[in-house]
């Protein structure tokens, strides 16, 4: 049974690798759900370029305003086409 994800929320640094590696693996596996990075890293142009390069939609800095995170999550979920 195939699973469909509405959104994938990743951190940049993970226990067994990086969010970049996981995002690339998901994309290579055909997962098309939007990816939102929520990270403690400073958002720079290089970071934004990397996020775009790996197929992620956005990045937010933590700790951040919960309402900003909720707004982004809601936005990306609402853009998804419904299951058929």
C-alpha positions as protocol buffer text, in pm:
chain_id: "A"
residue {
  index: 1
  type: UNK
  ca { x: 0 y: 0 z: 0 }
}
residue {
  index: 2
  type: UNK
  ca { x: 146 y: 333 z: -106 }
}
residue {
  index: 3
  type: UNK
  ca { x: 147 y: 619 z: 139 }
}
residue {
  index: 4
  type: UNK
  ca { x: 91 y: 980 z: 51 }
}
residue {
  index: 5
  type: UNK
  ca { x: 240 y: 1253 z: 265 }
}
residue {
  index: 6
  type: UNK
  ca { x: 74 y: 1594 z: 286 }
}
residue {
  index: 7
  type: UNK
  ca { x: 391 y: 1765 z: 408 }
}
residue {
  index: 8
  type: UNK
  ca { x: 737 y: 1669 z: 527 }
}
residue {
  index: 9
  type: UNK
  ca { x: 887 y: 1881 z: 806 }
}
residue {
  index: 10
  type: UNK
  ca { x: 1265 y: 1838 z: 838 }
}
residue {
  index: 11
  type: UNK
  ca { x: 1549 y: 1979 z: 1040 }
}
residue {
  index: 12
  type: UNK
  ca { x: 1883 y: 2040 z: 873 }
}
residue {
  index: 13
  type: UNK
  ca { x: 2073 y: 1820 z: 1116 }
}
residue {
  index: 14
  type: UNK
  ca { x: 1940 y: 1474 z: 1194 }
}
residue {
  index: 15
  type: UNK
  ca { x: 2073 y: 1195 z: 1413 }
}
residue {
  index: 16
  type: UNK
  ca { x: 2175 y: 965 z: 1125 }
}
residue {
  index: 17
  type: UNK
  ca { x: 2254 y: 1221 z: 856 }
}
residue {
  index: 18
  type: UNK
  ca { x: 2119 y: 1546 z: 728 }
}
residue {
  index: 19
  type: UNK
  ca { x: 1780 y: 1672 z: 625 }
}
residue {
  index: 20
  type: UNK
  ca { x: 1933 y: 1742 z: 284 }
}
residue {
  index: 21
  type: UNK
  ca { x: 2023 y: 1374 z: 241 }
}
residue {
  index: 22
  type: UNK
  ca { x: 1677 y: 1263 z: 352 }
}
residue {
  index: 23
  type: UNK
  ca { x: 1504 y: 1514 z: 126 }
}
residue {
  index: 24
  type: UNK
  ca { x: 1708 y: 1395 z: -173 }
}
residue {
  index: 25
  type: UNK
  ca { x: 1633 y: 1031 z: -89 }
}
residue {
  index: 26
  type: UNK
  ca { x: 1261 y: 1107 z: -67 }
}
residue {
  index: 27
  type: UNK
  ca { x: 1266 y: 1288 z: -400 }
}
residue {
  index: 28
  type: UNK
  ca { x: 1459 y: 1001 z: -560 }
}
residue {
  index: 29
  type: UNK
  ca { x: 1195 y: 762 z: -425 }
}
residue {
  index: 30
  type: UNK
  ca { x: 923 y: 963 z: -599 }
}
residue {
  index: 31
  type: UNK
  ca { x: 785 y: 1146 z: -297 }
}
residue {
  index: 32
  type: UNK
  ca { x: 642 y: 1477 z: -420 }
}
residue {
  index: 33
  type: UNK
  ca { x: 502 y: 1617 z: -95 }
}
residue {
  index: 34
  type: UNK
  ca { x: 618 y: 1967 z: -7 }
}
residue {
  index: 35
  type: UNK
  ca { x: 923 y: 1978 z: 220 }
}
residue {
  index: 36
  type: UNK
  ca { x: 958 y: 2250 z: 481 }
}
residue {
  index: 37
  type: UNK
  ca { x: 1284 y: 2284 z: 671 }
}
residue {
  index: 38
  type: UNK
  ca { x: 1258 y: 2412 z: 1028 }
}
residue {
  index: 39
  type: UNK
  ca { x: 1613 y: 2471 z: 1145 }
}
residue {
  index: 40
  type: UNK
  ca { x: 1828 y: 2657 z: 1392 }
}
residue {
  index: 41
  type: UNK
  ca { x: 2066 y: 2756 z: 1112 }
}
residue {
  index: 42
  type: UNK
  ca { x: 2088 y: 3116 z: 993 }
}
residue {
  index: 43
  type: UNK
  ca { x: 1899 y: 3162 z: 669 }
}
residue {
  index: 44
  type: UNK
  ca { x: 2146 y: 3281 z: 406 }
}
residue {
  index: 45
  type: UNK
  ca { x: 2127 y: 3301 z: 29 }
}
residue {
  index: 46
  type: UNK
  ca { x: 2342 y: 2987 z: 12 }
}
residue {
  index: 47
  type: UNK
  ca { x: 2098 y: 2802 z: 240 }
}
residue {
  index: 48
  type: UNK
  ca { x: 1801 y: 2916 z: 30 }
}
residue {
  index: 49
  type: UNK
  ca { x: 1981 y: 2805 z: -287 }
}
residue {
  index: 50
  type: UNK
  ca { x: 2046 y: 2462 z: -131 }
}
residue {
  index: 51
  type: UNK
  ca { x: 1681 y: 2427 z: -25 }
}
residue {
  index: 52
  type: UNK
  ca { x: 1569 y: 2505 z: -379 }
}
residue {
  index: 53
  type: UNK
  ca { x: 1829 y: 2273 z: -535 }
}
residue {
  index: 54
  type: UNK
  ca { x: 1712 y: 1971 z: -338 }
}
residue {
  index: 55
  type: UNK
  ca { x: 1345 y: 2028 z: -415 }
}
residue {
  index: 56
  type: UNK
  ca { x: 1228 y: 2165 z: -82 }
}
residue {
  index: 57
  type: UNK
  ca { x: 974 y: 2445 z: -75 }
}
residue {
  index: 58
  type: UNK
  ca { x: 1078 y: 2660 z: 218 }
}
residue {
  index: 59
  type: UNK
  ca { x: 1287 y: 2706 z: 531 }
}
residue {
  index: 60
  type: UNK
  ca { x: 1203 y: 2868 z: 864 }
}
residue {
  index: 61
  type: UNK
  ca { x: 1435 y: 2945 z: 1154 }
}
residue {
  index: 62
  type: UNK
  ca { x: 1374 y: 2801 z: 1498 }
}
residue {
  index: 63
  type: UNK
  ca { x: 1291 y: 2892 z: 1751 }
}
residue {
  index: 64
  type: UNK
  ca { x: 1039 y: 3095 z: 1564 }
}
residue {
  index: 65
  type: UNK
  ca { x: 688 y: 3219 z: 1587 }
}
residue {
  index: 66
  type: UNK
  ca { x: 454 y: 2920 z: 1601 }
}
residue {
  index: 67
  type: UNK
  ca { x: 197 y: 3109 z: 1396 }
}
residue {
  index: 68
  type: UNK
  ca { x: 449 y: 3151 z: 1112 }
}
residue {
  index: 69
  type: UNK
  ca { x: 515 y: 2777 z: 1113 }
}
residue {
  index: 70
  type: UNK
  ca { x: 142 y: 2698 z: 1125 }
}
residue {
  index: 71
  type: UNK
  ca { x: 76 y: 2941 z: 838 }
}
residue {
  index: 72
  type: UNK
  ca { x: 344 y: 2778 z: 618 }
}
residue {
  index: 73
  type: UNK
  ca { x: 222 y: 2426 z: 698 }
}
residue {
  index: 74
  type: UNK
  ca { x: -137 y: 2523 z: 620 }
}
residue {
  index: 75
  type: UNK
  ca { x: -32 y: 2694 z: 297 }
}
residue {
  index: 76
  type: UNK
  ca { x: 164 y: 2399 z: 162 }
}
residue {
  index: 77
  type: UNK
  ca { x: -97 y: 2143 z: 263 }
}
residue {
  index: 78
  type: UNK
  ca { x: -376 y: 2342 z: 101 }
}
residue {
  index: 79
  type: UNK
  ca { x: -182 y: 2355 z: -228 }
}
residue {
  index: 80
  type: UNK
  ca { x: -183 y: 1976 z: -256 }
}
residue {
  index: 81
  type: UNK
  ca { x: -419 y: 1807 z: -498 }
}
residue {
  index: 82
  type: UNK
  ca { x: -667 y: 1577 z: -327 }
}
residue {
  index: 83
  type: UNK
  ca { x: -620 y: 1202 z: -351 }
}
residue {
  index: 84
  type: UNK
  ca { x: -816 y: 1038 z: -627 }
}
